[in-house]
Structure formats: structure tokens, C-alpha cells
């Protein structure tokens, strides 16, 4: 069934290419005179992971997204996209249960299992300053701290949803989405249904009853204001339930770009019976072609972000990712400094240093160094190399077990058409 889907998408894309479309596609296809526009996104990646207490892992994976989007007809259009991940070798643990390949619990986790599934399939309407999407879709709100697509992993997170975005008032964007199902990063072969209470009860796609309200306002020059209300309930995953209310502001002051965000969460904690605060502040300064960012992010004990792109936050080693998703942690303060500069051959080099403690800064979890090299060859090809080293100080972020020292490194090549 999945192989047939892949063949159909390949043939349809080839036919559309022969019809003369050559517009590049990044996240969504651009406008075209053709009735059908192809979507193609290919990524090859080697990733290394060494988590203390586990054997080192080596993953060589290839991810293709193949899709089509129709030209709008009276405002209506259709988008269909398949996602396919191939695995070369099995020297790692995809962390999606024994039914997903590869599975080796002795190895360090790299959550990129073999996969073939429908990534997006939606009907879209655009008109009257409003965009409505119905079906399986990608959603990213603000900086993805609460709602994101987990774009770093080979199999992205998408949602079975109805979403609406309205821009009738100048400078004001209003977003609403109702989510019925969360299609997670662990793929179609992830372990058995949640109702059987399996060992791997955090890897399946999850039925949801989630309402998302999000707004941003740019009507004041140099300032962006935001606000959101996220009401989340999950079938068979009650520890993810939460009600979250937040505001944010970003603006330029005295040559600095300042960002601040505050949120309060009801039903925080693993048992969804607590309350917690969230705060994130940073300042950005550009020095010619260089950029310096200094910031702090704090999560009160049990504050959870189950639908976020957590890889973007708290270091690329992902030492804090699972606790942040599940809401079973002891609190986190992340103080970080980031520096980006161009070096040679058009390569951008970013270095980030993190210092971690609990939300009272009385417990030190450790520190982390991240380094990223990015080379954009043209509008289609991008290469990336990433290194992350988390050094644990032996304190517990979740329960009483010490955080493990972790090293991750990866190299990848992306092609998008």
C-alpha cells in the first residue's frame, strides 16, 4: 500500500516536471501556471549519538517527501504529500518500539525509524483575507516552543486538523486550529496502540481534542506582540493534558532586538494536577555580519510542551527533550549565549554555550556546547554539519536518575525543489 503511494507520487511529480514547472519549493509550493505543481524535498543524513550508559549509535538515513499541489480554483486547492525514510544499516535504536526498524535498546537513541506514510493531505481555501485548511497538515506557531513540526527529525510531526488564519485587520493575524490527531515522529511502524499500555507508550500517533488560539500584531513599527491560548486534551495520554495561556513581545531598542515571553499552565506536571510558569527572554545584537544572542529560558517544575519542536530549545543533544514533552521534570533554567559569523566559502558558523539548572537555580544539571556549520549552495541545495556535547553534573532532571552525558554529531545534505 505504501509502496503504491510512493510510485504514484513519483510518477505524478515526473509528469508535472515534464509539463514545464521549475519553481523551487521549500515548505509550500510557489504559484505556477501549471494546474499541478510538484513538491520534492530530499535529505541524506549521517548521525552519531553516544549517550552515557548506552552503546554508541551510527545512523545513515535518507528521507524523501514527494507531493503535489493543485492550482487554486475559486480559492480552493488540494495538497497531497508522502514521506519516506530509508535506513542504511541498523547500528542504532530508532526508539519507536520493537516493531519499528531498527530497534536495539542497547544502543543510543536516534529517533529516525524506517517509515512510509502520508505526511500531508489537505483541502485549502483562500479568500476574504482568510486561509482555511482541512486535513493532515503542518502547523508551526511563533517560534515552535509550543506548536511545531519537529522539523529536525526525518519524519516530521503533522496534525489531522482544521486550521484558520485571518488577516482582515492590518497588522493583525488571528490563528485557530482544532486538532483531532497528532501524527508523531516515530512513523507508521511504531509500537502497538496506547490502549494496550505497552512499554513504548509515548511513540504512537495520538488521538486528540486540542483547541489552539494564537494571535500576533505588527501594527506598531518595530514591535511584534503575540498572545495564545492552548487547550489540550489527549485520549489515553492524560499526562499531556494542559491549558496554557501566554503573551510575547519583540522589538528593537537602542540597537538591540529584545524578546520576552511569559506563560502560565494549568494541569501541569505528569499527573496534570499542578500549575507552572514559563518565561523566555533574550537580547540580540548584530555586529556587521556577526550576530550575538544572550538569553534565559525557564520552565517551572512540570511545565510541558508536548506538541513543540523541542530540539530547537535547551541544546541539540536533546538531554531535556523527553522531560519537557512529558511534563515529569523537576524544573529547568537554561542560560545561553549564541554567536553566528560567516567564515569562508559562504559558510555560516554558529556556536552556542548553555548552562543548565533547575527552576530555582539551586541544582546544576550541567553545561552544553553546540556548533553548527551551514552552507547554502543555491536555492535547492543546503549542507549542514552539527556537533553537540552535553556534560552532566550528575543531578536529576526527571525523577531521581542523573542526566546522562551525551554527544551527538551529524552531517546532512538537503535538496528541495
C-alpha positions as CSV (number, residue, x, y, z in Angstrom):
1,X,0.0,0.0,0.0
2,X,2.8,2.4,1.0
3,X,4.9,1.4,-2.0
4,X,2.0,2.1,-4.3
5,X,1.6,5.5,-2.8
6,X,5.3,6.2,-3.4
7,X,5.2,5.1,-7.0
8,X,2.1,7.2,-7.7
9,X,3.7,10.3,-6.3
10,X,6.9,9.8,-8.2
11,X,5.1,9.3,-11.5
12,X,2.8,12.3,-10.9
13,X,5.8,14.5,-10.0
14,X,7.7,13.4,-13.1
15,X,4.7,14.2,-15.3
16,X,4.3,17.7,-13.8
17,X,8.0,18.4,-14.2
18,X,7.8,17.4,-17.9
19,X,4.9,19.9,-18.2
20,X,7.4,22.7,-17.6
21,X,7.3,23.6,-13.9
22,X,10.6,24.6,-12.4
23,X,9.6,26.7,-9.4
24,X,11.6,25.9,-6.2
25,X,9.7,24.7,-3.2
26,X,10.8,25.0,0.5
27,X,7.8,24.4,2.7
28,X,4.9,25.1,0.3
29,X,5.0,25.2,-3.5
30,X,5.0,28.6,-5.1
31,X,2.4,29.9,-7.6
32,X,2.6,28.3,-11.1
33,X,0.8,28.4,-14.4
34,X,0.5,24.6,-14.2
35,X,-2.6,23.1,-12.7
36,X,-0.4,20.7,-10.7
37,X,2.9,21.8,-9.0
38,X,5.3,19.1,-7.8
39,X,6.8,19.1,-4.3
40,X,10.1,17.4,-3.7
41,X,12.2,17.5,-0.5
42,X,15.2,15.1,-0.1
43,X,17.5,14.8,2.8
44,X,20.5,12.5,3.4
45,X,22.0,12.4,6.9
46,X,24.6,10.6,8.9
47,X,24.1,11.0,12.7
48,X,26.2,9.8,15.6
49,X,25.0,9.5,19.2
50,X,26.8,8.5,22.3
51,X,24.6,8.6,25.5
52,X,26.2,7.6,28.7
53,X,25.1,4.0,29.7
54,X,24.3,3.1,26.1
55,X,26.4,1.9,23.2
56,X,27.3,4.5,20.6
57,X,25.0,4.6,17.5
58,X,25.6,5.4,13.8
59,X,22.6,6.2,11.6
60,X,22.7,6.7,7.9
61,X,19.2,7.6,6.7
62,X,17.6,9.0,3.6
63,X,14.3,10.9,3.7
64,X,12.1,11.9,0.7
65,X,8.9,13.9,0.7
66,X,7.1,13.7,-2.6
67,X,3.9,15.6,-3.2
68,X,1.6,17.6,-5.4
69,X,-0.4,20.8,-5.0
70,X,-3.2,21.9,-7.4
71,X,-3.6,25.4,-8.6
72,X,-6.3,27.4,-6.8
73,X,-9.8,27.2,-8.4
74,X,-12.2,29.8,-7.0
75,X,-9.9,29.8,-3.9
76,X,-9.8,26.0,-3.4
77,X,-6.7,23.9,-3.8
78,X,-5.6,20.4,-2.8
79,X,-2.2,19.3,-1.4
80,X,-1.0,15.7,-1.0
81,X,2.4,14.7,0.2
82,X,4.0,11.3,1.1
83,X,7.0,10.9,3.4
84,X,9.5,8.0,3.1
85,X,12.6,7.3,5.2
86,X,15.1,4.6,4.3
87,X,17.7,3.2,6.7
88,X,21.2,2.0,5.6
89,X,22.4,-0.3,8.4
90,X,20.9,-0.9,11.8
91,X,23.6,0.3,14.2
92,X,21.3,2.5,16.3
93,X,18.0,2.5,18.2
94,X,15.1,4.3,16.5
95,X,13.4,4.4,19.9
96,X,10.0,3.6,18.4
97,X,9.5,0.1,19.9
98,X,10.4,-3.4,18.8
99,X,8.0,-3.3,15.8
100,X,9.8,-0.3,14.2
101,X,13.2,-0.7,12.5
102,X,15.9,-0.5,13.7
103,X,15.3,-1.5,17.3
104,X,18.3,-2.1,19.6
105,X,17.7,-1.0,23.1
106,X,21.4,-1.3,24.0
107,X,22.2,1.5,21.5
108,X,21.9,5.2,21.9
109,X,18.6,6.7,20.6
110,X,18.4,8.3,17.3
111,X,14.6,8.6,16.6
112,X,14.6,8.2,12.8
113,X,12.9,4.9,12.1
114,X,12.2,3.4,8.7
115,X,8.9,4.8,7.6
116,X,6.5,5.3,4.7
117,X,3.3,7.2,5.4
118,X,1.0,10.0,4.3
119,X,2.6,13.2,5.6
120,X,0.1,15.8,4.4
121,X,-3.3,15.6,2.7
122,X,-5.5,18.7,2.8
123,X,-8.1,20.9,1.2
124,X,-7.3,24.6,1.3
125,X,-9.4,27.7,0.7
126,X,-8.0,31.2,0.4
127,X,-10.3,34.2,0.2
128,X,-11.6,37.2,2.2
129,X,-8.2,37.7,3.9
130,X,-8.6,34.1,5.3
131,X,-6.9,30.8,4.7
132,X,-8.7,27.6,5.8
133,X,-7.1,24.2,5.7
134,X,-8.9,20.9,6.4
135,X,-7.0,17.6,6.7
136,X,-3.5,16.4,7.6
137,X,-1.2,19.4,7.7
138,X,1.9,21.0,9.1
139,X,1.5,23.6,11.8
140,X,4.1,25.9,13.3
141,X,3.1,28.8,15.6
142,X,5.5,31.5,16.6
143,X,9.0,30.0,17.4
144,X,7.6,26.5,17.7
145,X,8.1,26.4,21.5
146,X,4.5,25.1,21.9
147,X,3.3,24.1,18.4
148,X,5.8,22.8,15.8
149,X,6.6,20.2,13.2
150,X,9.8,18.7,14.8
151,X,11.5,19.5,11.5
152,X,14.9,18.3,12.6
153,X,13.9,14.6,12.6
154,X,13.5,12.8,9.3
155,X,9.8,12.0,9.9
156,X,8.1,15.3,10.9
157,X,5.2,15.8,13.2
158,X,1.9,16.7,11.4
159,X,-1.7,17.1,12.6
160,X,-5.1,15.9,11.5
161,X,-6.8,19.3,11.9
162,X,-8.9,22.2,10.8
163,X,-6.9,25.4,10.8
164,X,-7.8,29.0,10.0
165,X,-5.7,32.2,9.6
166,X,-7.3,35.6,9.2
167,X,-5.6,38.9,8.3
168,X,-8.6,41.2,7.8
169,X,-7.2,43.8,10.2
170,X,-4.0,45.5,9.1
171,X,-1.1,44.1,11.1
172,X,-3.2,41.6,13.0
173,X,-3.0,37.8,12.3
174,X,-5.5,35.6,14.0
175,X,-5.0,31.8,14.0
176,X,-7.2,29.0,15.2
177,X,-6.8,25.2,14.9
178,X,-8.7,22.2,16.1
179,X,-6.5,19.1,16.3
180,X,-8.0,15.6,16.2
181,X,-4.9,13.5,15.8
182,X,-1.1,14.0,16.4
183,X,1.0,12.2,13.8
184,X,4.3,11.9,15.7
185,X,7.9,11.5,14.5
186,X,8.1,7.7,15.2
187,X,6.4,6.6,12.0
188,X,3.8,4.1,10.8
189,X,5.6,1.1,12.3
190,X,5.7,2.5,15.9
191,X,4.7,0.0,18.6
192,X,1.2,-1.2,19.5
193,X,-1.8,1.1,20.4
194,X,-1.8,3.1,23.6
195,X,-4.8,1.3,24.9
196,X,-2.8,-1.9,25.5
197,X,-0.4,0.0,27.8
198,X,2.8,-1.1,26.0
199,X,6.3,-0.4,27.2
200,X,6.7,2.3,24.5
201,X,3.5,4.2,25.3
202,X,5.0,7.5,24.0
203,X,5.7,6.7,20.4
204,X,2.3,6.2,18.7
205,X,0.2,8.7,16.9
206,X,-2.3,10.0,19.4
207,X,-6.0,10.9,19.3
208,X,-6.5,14.5,20.5
209,X,-9.1,17.1,21.4
210,X,-7.0,20.2,21.1
211,X,-8.0,23.8,20.5
212,X,-5.3,26.4,19.6
213,X,-5.9,30.2,19.6
214,X,-2.9,32.3,18.5
215,X,-2.6,36.0,17.6
216,X,0.2,38.4,16.6
217,X,0.1,42.1,16.0
218,X,2.7,44.1,14.0
219,X,0.8,47.4,13.7
220,X,3.4,49.2,15.9
221,X,6.6,49.9,13.9
222,X,9.4,47.7,15.0
223,X,7.3,45.8,17.5
224,X,5.6,42.4,17.3
225,X,3.1,41.4,20.0
226,X,1.7,37.9,20.5
227,X,-0.7,36.0,22.6
228,X,-2.0,32.5,22.7
229,X,-4.4,30.1,24.5
230,X,-3.8,26.4,24.0
231,X,-6.4,23.9,25.5
232,X,-5.0,20.4,25.1
233,X,-6.6,17.0,25.9
234,X,-5.3,13.7,24.7
235,X,-7.0,10.3,24.6
236,X,-5.1,7.6,26.5
237,X,-2.3,10.2,27.2
238,X,-3.7,12.2,30.1
239,X,-0.3,13.3,31.4
240,X,-0.1,15.5,28.2
241,X,-3.3,17.4,29.1
242,X,-2.8,21.1,29.8
243,X,-4.3,24.6,29.5
244,X,-1.7,27.1,28.6
245,X,-2.0,30.9,28.4
246,X,0.8,33.2,27.2
247,X,1.9,36.5,25.8
248,X,5.1,37.6,24.0
249,X,6.7,40.8,22.7
250,X,9.6,41.5,20.3
251,X,11.1,44.9,19.5
252,X,14.2,47.0,18.7
253,X,15.6,49.2,21.4
254,X,18.9,51.0,21.4
255,X,20.4,48.8,18.7
256,X,19.2,45.6,20.4
257,X,16.4,43.3,19.4
258,X,14.7,42.3,22.6
259,X,12.3,39.3,23.0
260,X,10.2,38.3,26.0
261,X,7.6,35.6,26.6
262,X,5.6,34.6,29.7
263,X,3.1,31.7,30.0
264,X,1.1,30.1,32.7
265,X,-0.1,26.5,32.6
266,X,-2.9,24.8,34.4
267,X,-2.8,20.9,34.6
268,X,1.0,21.0,34.6
269,X,3.0,18.0,35.9
270,X,2.9,14.4,34.9
271,X,-0.4,13.9,36.7
272,X,-1.9,17.1,35.2
273,X,-2.7,18.3,38.7
274,X,-0.3,21.2,39.1
275,X,0.3,24.7,37.9
276,X,3.6,26.1,36.5
277,X,5.1,29.2,34.9
278,X,7.2,29.6,31.8
279,X,9.5,32.5,30.8
280,X,11.9,33.2,28.0
281,X,13.9,36.4,27.4
282,X,16.8,37.2,25.1
283,X,18.7,40.1,23.5
284,X,20.2,40.0,20.0
285,X,22.9,42.4,18.8
286,X,24.3,42.5,15.2
287,X,27.9,43.4,14.7
288,X,28.2,43.8,10.9
289,X,27.9,40.2,9.6
290,X,28.0,38.7,13.1
291,X,25.2,38.1,15.5
292,X,25.3,37.7,19.3
293,X,22.3,36.4,21.3
294,X,22.2,36.2,25.1
295,X,19.1,34.6,26.7
296,X,17.5,32.7,29.5
297,X,14.6,30.2,29.3
298,X,12.9,28.9,32.4
299,X,10.3,26.1,32.9
300,X,8.7,25.6,36.2
301,X,8.6,22.1,37.5
302,X,6.2,20.0,35.4
303,X,5.6,22.7,32.7
304,X,5.1,20.7,29.5
305,X,5.2,21.4,25.8
306,X,4.0,18.1,24.2
307,X,3.5,19.5,20.7
308,X,6.6,21.6,20.5
309,X,9.7,21.3,18.3
310,X,11.8,20.7,21.4
311,X,15.0,20.2,19.5
312,X,15.3,23.9,18.9
313,X,15.4,24.6,22.7
314,X,17.8,23.6,25.5
315,X,20.6,22.3,23.4
316,X,20.9,20.0,20.3
317,X,21.9,17.0,22.5
318,X,18.2,16.7,23.4
319,X,19.1,15.9,27.0
320,X,16.0,17.7,28.3
321,X,13.6,16.9,25.4
322,X,11.6,14.0,26.8
323,X,11.0,15.6,30.2
324,X,9.8,18.8,28.5
325,X,7.3,16.8,26.4
326,X,6.1,14.5,29.2
327,X,5.9,17.1,32.0
328,X,7.6,14.9,34.5
329,X,10.7,17.1,35.2
330,X,12.0,19.0,38.2
331,X,12.2,22.4,36.6
332,X,14.7,23.9,34.2
333,X,16.6,27.1,33.8
334,X,18.7,27.4,30.6
335,X,21.1,30.4,30.3
336,X,22.7,30.5,26.8
337,X,25.0,32.6,24.6
338,X,25.0,32.2,20.8
339,X,27.4,33.6,18.3
340,X,27.0,33.4,14.5
341,X,29.5,34.6,11.9
342,X,30.4,33.9,8.2
343,X,33.8,32.2,7.8
344,X,34.7,31.2,4.2
345,X,33.0,29.8,1.0
346,X,29.7,31.2,2.2
347,X,29.6,29.0,5.3
348,X,27.8,30.3,8.4
349,X,29.2,29.1,11.8
350,X,27.1,29.2,14.9
351,X,28.4,28.4,18.4
352,X,26.2,28.1,21.5
353,X,27.0,27.6,25.1
354,X,24.4,26.6,27.6
355,X,24.4,26.4,31.4
356,X,21.6,24.4,33.0
357,X,20.0,24.4,36.4
358,X,16.6,23.7,38.0
359,X,13.9,26.5,38.1
360,X,15.3,27.8,41.4
361,X,18.9,27.6,40.1
362,X,19.8,25.6,43.2
363,X,20.6,22.5,41.3
364,X,23.1,22.4,38.4
365,X,22.3,19.9,35.7
366,X,25.4,20.6,33.6
367,X,26.5,22.5,30.5
368,X,26.4,22.1,26.8
369,X,28.4,23.2,23.7
370,X,26.7,23.3,20.3
371,X,28.4,24.1,17.0
372,X,26.6,24.3,13.6
373,X,28.0,24.9,10.1
374,X,25.6,25.7,7.3
375,X,26.4,26.1,3.6
376,X,23.7,27.1,1.2
377,X,24.9,26.3,-2.4
378,X,21.8,27.7,-4.2
379,X,18.1,27.8,-3.9
380,X,17.9,24.0,-4.0
381,X,21.0,22.6,-2.1
382,X,22.0,23.1,1.5
383,X,24.6,21.3,3.6
384,X,24.8,21.2,7.3
385,X,27.2,19.8,10.0
386,X,26.3,19.8,13.7
387,X,28.1,18.9,16.9
388,X,26.6,18.9,20.4
389,X,28.3,17.9,23.7
390,X,26.3,17.8,26.9
391,X,28.3,17.3,30.1
392,X,26.2,16.2,33.0
393,X,26.9,17.3,36.6
394,X,25.0,14.2,37.9
395,X,21.8,15.8,39.1
396,X,18.3,14.5,38.2
397,X,16.0,16.3,35.8
398,X,13.4,13.6,35.7
399,X,12.8,11.6,38.9
400,X,16.0,10.7,40.8
401,X,18.1,9.4,37.9
402,X,21.1,11.5,36.9
403,X,21.1,13.1,33.4
404,X,23.5,11.1,31.1
405,X,26.4,12.9,29.5
406,X,25.6,12.9,25.7
407,X,27.4,13.6,22.5
408,X,25.7,14.0,19.1
409,X,27.1,14.8,15.7
410,X,25.6,14.9,12.3
411,X,26.2,15.8,8.6
412,X,23.5,16.2,6.1
413,X,22.7,17.4,2.6
414,X,19.2,18.8,1.7
415,X,17.7,19.2,-1.8
416,X,14.4,21.0,-2.2
417,X,12.5,21.6,-5.5
